[in-house]
Structures are given as C-alpha cells and as structure tokens.
C-alpha cells in the first residue's frame, strides 16, 4: 500500500515517491553529546524508527543516517569545567545516548556520522560556498550570505526580515547582514580546532549536517527529519548551504518534523525543573511503556507527558501481554510475521501511530477471542511494526526481576495454594497482602496463579 507523508516544505500530505526506489535515503538530526538526553530528545529517534521499519517493508534498501554532534560550545564548556579533552565528554555521552535509545527499542541507524570525523568534507563544502559567491570570509570566520539565496525562509514560511529578527545569533560587526550564519569560526589555543584555509578553527553547527548527509547519502536525499524546534534556524540553514553548494540541487525532498514534548502543558525546561532524563526514566518505568507513551500521540502534534499517562501505557501493555501469555502454548505459523493491513495502513498514512495502536488493541481482542496461531501472529506482527511486544510475556510481567527474589515469591504462592486447599482463607489473604507489599500482583486463572510486578 502507498505511503503518504506530510512534507513540511510544501505543507501538504504527499505520496512518498523516492528518488531511487532501490535506495531510499533518510537523515535524522541526532544529539549534541555533552550530557544525558531528556525524554523530548527521544521522540524523533522513536518516531522515525517506526518510519524506518515501515520503509524497510516497502523498499529493498533503506539507508538511514543519524548524526552525532561532537564539537560544540556546550561540549567545550563541559570539558573545560572538568579539565578533560572534549572526547572524554563526547565518548561518554554518545554511548549513553546509544544505550538509552536501545533501551527504548530504537534500532541503530545504518550510519552514525560524527562531525569531528568529517572536518575535511566540511572544509570542502565551505570552499564550494566561497567559490560560488554564497559565503565570505571575515576576521577568521566564514559566513553564509543569506542575501545570496532568495529562497531562504521557504521551510519555516516566514520572510527573511522576520527570520533575521528571530535568529538566535549574535550580531557581529564582521557580518554583512544580521541573518548571516557561521560556517567556520576561529579557535583560541585552549579550544579544539583544525587547520583550514582560514586558520585554525572549528565548524559552525549547521554545516556539519549538510556535509555529512552529502558524504553518506548523496547531494539530494529523500527524507530529512527532526524536531520542530530545528526547523529554524538549523534546517533552514541546511537547505540554503546545501542547495548553494550543489549548484541549485534540492537538498531534501521530504521534510518531517515532530512536535515538542510538554510536561503538565508546559515546555520542558531546566529553569522549571521539569526536564526528565531518559536514563532516569528507564530506571523508574518499563522501557516499553516509555516507547508506547512516545507513540500514543500523532508525531506532528505536541505530546504531554505525565505519570498517569505512563501508568496507562503500562496497563495497556499488561493487557496485550496477558493475551500473549494465555496463547503461550500455541506455536506460531512458519515464516515471517504478517504485517496486519489495518496497522500498516495507519502507519502509511503519515505515521499515524494513534490509529495503529487502536488497531493493535483490536488485534489483541481478536486474539483473545480466537485463541489461534494466526491471531497470535497478527498481534505480534502488528507490534513489530511499532517496535512493541518484543519480549516474552513472562519477562514483561516479571520486569525488574533482577532485584526480586523469584524463588521467595514462588514459595509464598505455594504457601497460598496450600492455605486455600486447607480452606485457611485468612492465611491465604495474608499472603496476598504480603505479596502486594512486595509490589507483586497475583492473578488466579484456570491455568493457575500467575504473578507480575506492579
């Protein structure tokens, strides 16, 4: 079935038609690795992981790149504060980011380019922009001349004057225009830097993505994605410098932006004290519930985060895994899991994960009623498209089992069975209360008594 995506550049829903159906290319902006990432940073990797899964079903090759920004003023500040090289900071937090994303069920990208490994490509692109008259050198800096690119502002839909007024850049005396942005800047001796035709320095933020995307995916790519907060200035600047460096060729054919995460209706902010770090949330809640939370709203809309919503996600997964546990003795049919048409159709409609989750609930109800191998395969196949239901039911229900004495719990359950057999219901109730105090929920069924972690 055809895939349709909302293209932020044209502001309309469009059929997805790749430039080369044999090699679909997608670039997603990754983290600046100077600290642990917060849960808002995780929304693009999770959402566009679902898109990558969908694209791989439809096309023989998908090349998915997600970068690591490992040279930045925030990284420099952290390294100077701790008295260590920037690689001490970047290596630690790049790995922390990978670990967090793996915890959320995000598959690694095909390519993970690092800015510091592409200085040669960055310098070459800056030289192209200078040679074509779209950039100029001033006081050790090289800046992009926004006035040289008449289409500047098309992505964000605002005119140049408005964009310049909202630009998060210092107005330096060496700029021709306040909106001109840095491609290369000088480094003082204590800062990291690389030799260049303009002296020892380091790249500006925007140029790295353009250079790395071109190096690994080509001058024109199919999909560029990231958070809506990157639309301006980052993505706007990427378009300008890439288009001008490549002789007017389109940089990205489809632009996808996810909405921001809020907490109690307010933007996450350190000043408000409501920034939730992924590695801490993974210690507090089941990882799959966090992933489900990030998918429960349509990706283009804001998503409000709350403890109640996480508990709802846990309850939803409890219900789905309960169905799978009841079907545990039923072997799956041979071959690959099916892609349920209703779930796939929802995802083909601009990654409509809320509808896909509703369809998954329908499949769980159908599997509960039918109790067949085919119904079980449909439920698991639908979950696989979303990166959900990826573990054994008992592993889900005994989450946190590494800190729980399973032998002790099974012993208490046996004592409860013995008490009930002896009709000592007071003792049986007391054992249930003891298990509840340990954070264990028990469920009596025709198949026996099962337990799970709250």
C-alpha positions in Angstrom: 0.0 0.0 0.0 1.3 3.5 -0.8 3.0 5.7 1.9 1.9 9.3 2.3 3.9 11.8 4.4 3.3 15.4 5.4 6.0 17.4 3.7 6.9 20.4 5.8 8.4 22.1 2.8 5.2 22.1 0.8 2.9 22.0 3.8 0.7 19.2 2.4 0.3 15.5 2.6 2.1 13.9 -0.4 2.6 10.4 -1.7 6.1 9.2 -0.9 8.0 8.6 -4.1 11.7 8.1 -3.5 14.3 9.4 -5.9 15.6 5.9 -6.3 13.3 3.1 -5.2 16.3 0.8 -4.9 18.0 3.0 -2.3 15.8 5.2 -0.1 17.8 7.7 2.0 16.8 9.3 5.3 18.7 11.6 7.6 17.6 12.5 11.2 19.3 15.1 13.3 21.0 13.4 16.3 22.1 14.7 19.7 24.8 17.1 20.8 26.6 14.9 23.2 27.5 16.9 26.3 25.0 15.5 28.8 22.3 12.9 29.1 19.4 13.4 26.8 15.9 14.2 28.1 12.7 12.4 27.0 11.9 15.1 24.5 15.1 14.3 22.7 13.9 10.7 22.4 10.8 11.4 20.4 12.5 11.8 17.0 14.5 8.6 17.3 11.5 6.6 18.4 9.0 8.0 15.8 11.4 7.8 12.9 12.5 4.3 14.0 8.9 3.4 13.2 9.1 5.1 9.8 12.4 3.2 9.1 10.7 -0.1 9.9 7.8 0.8 7.5 10.2 1.9 4.7 12.1 -1.3 5.0 9.0 -3.3 4.4 8.4 -1.4 1.1 11.8 -0.9 -0.3 14.8 -3.3 -0.8 17.3 -0.8 0.7 16.9 2.0 3.2 20.0 4.0 4.2 19.2 5.7 7.5 21.8 8.2 8.9 21.5 9.9 12.4 24.5 12.1 13.3 26.4 12.8 16.5 27.4 16.4 17.1 30.7 16.0 18.9 32.1 19.5 18.6 30.1 22.4 20.1 30.4 25.3 22.5 28.4 23.4 25.2 30.8 20.4 24.8 33.8 22.8 25.1 32.4 24.4 28.2 31.8 21.0 29.9 35.3 19.8 29.0 36.9 23.0 30.3 34.9 22.8 33.5 36.1 19.2 34.1 39.6 19.8 32.8 39.4 17.0 30.3 39.6 16.6 26.5 36.3 17.0 24.6 36.5 13.3 23.6 36.1 12.4 27.3 32.8 14.2 27.3 31.6 13.2 23.8 32.5 9.5 24.1 30.7 9.1 27.4 27.5 10.8 26.4 27.4 9.4 22.8 27.4 5.9 24.3 24.9 6.9 26.9 22.6 8.1 24.1 23.0 4.8 22.3 22.2 2.9 25.4 19.1 5.0 26.1 17.8 4.5 22.6 18.5 0.8 22.7 16.5 0.7 25.9 13.6 2.3 24.1 13.7 -0.3 21.4 15.3 2.0 18.8 17.3 0.2 16.2 20.8 1.7 15.5 20.9 3.8 12.3 22.8 2.4 9.3 25.2 5.3 9.5 26.2 7.3 12.6 28.5 10.1 11.3 30.4 12.2 13.8 31.1 15.8 13.0 34.8 15.6 14.1 35.4 12.7 11.6 34.2 14.9 8.7 36.2 18.1 9.0 37.6 17.5 5.5 34.2 17.3 4.0 33.1 20.4 6.0 36.0 22.4 4.8 35.4 21.3 1.2 31.8 22.4 1.4 32.7 25.8 2.8 35.2 26.3 0.0 32.5 25.5 -2.5 30.2 28.1 -1.0 33.0 30.7 -1.1 33.8 29.9 -4.7 30.2 30.2 -5.8 29.8 33.6 -4.0 27.4 32.4 -1.3 29.9 32.8 1.5 32.5 35.3 2.6 35.5 35.3 5.0 35.8 37.9 7.7 38.1 38.1 10.8 38.9 34.3 10.7 35.2 33.4 10.3 33.5 32.2 7.2 29.8 33.1 7.0 26.9 32.2 4.7 25.5 35.2 2.9 21.7 34.8 3.4 21.0 37.5 0.8 22.6 35.4 -1.9 19.8 32.8 -1.6 16.4 34.3 -2.5 14.5 31.1 -1.4 15.7 31.5 2.2 12.8 31.1 4.6 10.6 28.7 2.5 10.8 25.9 5.0 9.6 27.9 8.0 7.2 30.0 5.9 8.4 33.4 7.1 10.0 36.2 5.2 13.7 37.0 5.6 13.3 40.0 7.8 11.2 38.1 10.3 13.6 35.2 10.3 16.5 37.6 10.9 14.7 39.2 13.8 14.1 35.7 15.4 17.6 34.4 14.7 19.5 33.1 17.7 22.8 34.6 16.6 24.9 37.5 17.8 25.1 40.4 15.5 28.9 40.7 15.0 30.5 43.7 13.2 32.1 41.5 10.6 28.6 40.3 9.3 27.2 41.8 6.1 23.7 41.1 7.4 22.4 40.1 10.9 20.9 36.9 9.5 24.2 35.6 8.0 25.3 32.5 9.8 28.7 30.9 10.7 30.1 28.1 8.6 33.6 28.2 10.2 34.9 30.1 13.2 38.4 30.5 14.7 39.5 28.6 17.8 41.7 30.1 20.5 44.5 27.8 21.8 42.5 26.3 24.6 39.6 25.3 22.3 39.6 22.3 19.9 40.4 23.3 16.4 41.6 22.1 13.0 43.7 23.6 10.3 41.9 25.3 7.4 42.5 27.8 4.7 41.1 30.4 7.1 43.3 29.5 10.1 42.9 27.1 12.9 39.2 26.8 13.8 36.1 24.6 14.0 32.8 24.2 12.1 29.6 26.0 12.8 26.7 23.9 13.9 24.6 23.9 10.6 27.3 23.0 8.1 28.1 19.6 9.7 24.8 18.0 8.8 24.9 19.2 5.2 28.4 17.9 4.8 27.8 14.5 6.4 24.5 14.0 4.6 26.1 14.6 1.3 29.1 12.4 2.1 27.0 9.4 3.0 23.6 9.8 1.3 24.3 12.0 -1.7 23.6 15.6 -2.6 19.8 15.1 -2.7 18.2 12.8 -0.1 14.7 11.6 0.2 13.8 12.4 3.8 15.2 14.8 6.4 13.6 14.6 9.8 13.9 16.1 13.3 12.1 18.1 16.0 10.1 21.1 15.0 12.5 23.2 17.1 15.1 22.6 14.5 13.0 23.9 11.6 14.6 27.3 12.1 17.4 28.1 12.0 19.1 24.7 11.7 17.1 23.1 8.9 16.5 26.4 7.1 20.3 26.9 7.1 20.9 23.4 6.0 18.7 23.9 2.9 20.4 27.2 2.0 24.0 26.0 2.3 23.4 22.5 0.7 21.4 23.9 -2.3 24.0 26.6 -3.0 27.0 24.2 -2.5 25.5 21.8 -5.0 24.6 24.1 -7.9 20.9 24.5 -7.0 20.1 20.8 -6.5 17.3 20.1 -3.9 18.8 19.1 -0.6 15.9 17.0 0.8 12.7 16.1 -1.0 10.5 15.5 2.1 10.9 17.3 5.4 9.3 15.7 8.6 9.1 17.4 11.9 7.8 16.0 15.2 6.0 18.1 17.8 7.5 19.1 21.1 7.0 17.2 24.4 5.4 19.1 27.3 5.0 18.4 31.0 1.8 19.4 32.5 1.1 21.5 29.5 4.4 23.4 29.8 7.6 23.1 27.8 10.3 21.1 29.4 12.9 23.5 30.8 15.7 23.3 33.3 14.5 26.6 34.8 11.1 25.0 35.5 12.7 21.8 36.9 10.7 19.5 34.7 13.4 18.1 32.5 13.1 14.3 32.6 16.2 12.4 31.6 15.8 9.2 29.6 18.3 7.2 31.6 16.5 8.0 34.9 13.1 7.2 33.4 14.4 3.9 32.2 15.2 3.1 35.9 11.8 4.1 37.1 9.4 2.7 34.4 9.3 -0.2 32.0 11.1 0.8 28.8 8.4 -0.5 26.5 5.8 1.7 28.3 8.0 4.7 27.6 8.1 3.8 24.0 4.4 3.4 23.9 4.0 6.8 25.5 6.1 8.4 22.8 3.9 6.8 20.1 0.5 7.5 21.6 0.1 10.9 20.0 0.5 11.8 16.4 4.1 12.8 15.8 3.3 16.2 14.3 1.4 17.3 17.4 2.7 18.3 20.8 2.7 15.4 23.4 2.0 15.9 27.1 4.0 13.7 29.4 2.6 12.6 32.8 2.9 9.8 35.3 -0.8 8.9 34.8 -0.2 8.5 31.1 2.8 6.2 31.8 0.7 4.1 34.0 -2.0 3.9 31.3 0.7 2.7 28.9 1.8 0.0 31.4 -1.9 -1.1 31.8 -2.3 -1.3 28.1 0.8 -3.4 27.7 -0.3 -5.6 30.6 -3.5 -6.4 28.7 -1.7 -7.2 25.4 0.9 -9.3 27.1 -1.8 -11.1 29.1 -3.3 -12.2 25.8 0.1 -13.4 24.6 0.7 -15.3 27.9 -2.6 -17.0 27.5 -1.6 -18.1 24.0 1.9 -19.1 25.1 1.4 -22.8 24.3 0.3 -22.0 20.7 3.1 -22.2 18.2 3.4 -19.5 15.5 3.0 -20.4 11.8 6.2 -20.9 9.9 7.7 -17.9 8.1 7.9 -14.2 8.8 5.3 -12.5 11.0 2.5 -10.9 9.0 2.0 -7.2 8.7 -1.6 -6.6 9.6 -3.2 -4.5 6.9 -5.0 -2.2 9.3 -1.9 -1.4 11.3 0.2 -0.9 8.2 -2.4 1.3 6.6 -2.4 3.6 9.6 1.4 3.9 9.5 1.3 4.5 5.7 -1.0 7.5 6.5 1.7 9.9 7.7 2.9 7.6 10.5 -0.5 7.7 12.3 0.6 5.8 15.4 -2.5 6.6 17.5 -4.6 4.8 14.8 -2.1 2.0 14.6 -2.2 1.5 18.4 -6.0 1.4 18.2 -5.8 -1.3 15.5 -3.3 -3.2 17.7 -5.8 -3.2 20.5 -8.4 -4.7 18.1 -6.0 -7.4 17.2 -5.4 -8.2 20.9 -9.2 -8.5 21.4 -9.4 -10.8 18.3 -6.5 -13.0 19.5 -8.1 -13.3 22.9 -11.4 -14.5 21.4 -10.0 -16.7 18.6 -7.1 -18.2 20.5 -5.4 -19.3 17.3 -1.9 -19.3 15.9 -2.9 -16.9 13.1 -4.5 -14.4 15.5 -1.4 -14.5 17.7 0.9 -14.0 14.7 -1.2 -10.9 13.6 -0.9 -9.4 17.1 2.9 -9.9 17.2 3.3 -8.7 13.6 1.4 -5.5 14.4 3.5 -5.0 17.5 6.7 -5.5 15.4 5.8 -2.6 13.1 5.6 -0.4 16.1 8.6 -1.9 18.0 6.2 -3.2 20.7 5.5 -6.7 22.2 9.2 -7.6 21.6 9.7 -9.7 24.7 8.4 -12.8 26.2 5.2 -12.3 28.3 6.8 -13.6 31.5 9.7 -11.3 31.0 7.3 -8.3 30.8 5.3 -9.4 33.9 8.4 -10.1 35.9 10.1 -6.8 34.9 12.7 -5.8 37.4 13.1 -9.5 38.3 16.8 -9.0 38.8 16.0 -7.2 42.1 13.1 -9.5 43.0 13.6 -12.9 44.7 11.5 -15.1 42.4 12.2 -18.2 44.5 10.8 -16.4 47.5 7.7 -15.3 45.6 7.1 -18.8 44.2 7.4 -20.1 47.8 4.8 -17.6 49.0 2.5 -18.6 46.2 2.8 -22.3 47.1 2.0 -21.4 50.7 -1.1 -19.6 49.5 -2.1 -22.6 47.4 -1.7 -24.9 50.4 -3.7 -22.5 52.6 -6.5 -22.3 50.1 -6.5 -26.1 49.8 -6.8 -26.3 53.6 -9.6 -23.6 53.4 -7.5 -21.4 55.6 -8.6 -18.3 53.7 -7.4 -15.8 56.3 -3.8 -17.2 55.8 -4.3 -17.0 52.0 -5.4 -13.4 52.2 -2.5 -12.5 54.5 0.0 -14.0 51.9 -1.7 -12.0 49.1 -1.3 -8.8 51.3 2.4 -9.7 51.8 2.9 -10.1 48.1 1.2 -6.8 47.4 3.5 -5.1 49.9 6.4 -6.5 47.8 4.9 -4.9 44.7 3.6 -8.2 43.3 0.2 -8.6 41.7 -1.2 -12.1 41.5 -3.8 -13.4 39.1 -5.9 -16.6 39.7 -7.0 -18.2 36.4 -7.9 -21.6 35.0 -4.2 -22.1 34.1 -3.2 -21.5 37.8 -1.9 -18.5 39.7 0.4 -16.1 37.9 2.3 -13.1 39.3 3.6 -9.9 37.8 5.4 -6.8 39.1 3.3 -3.6 39.7 
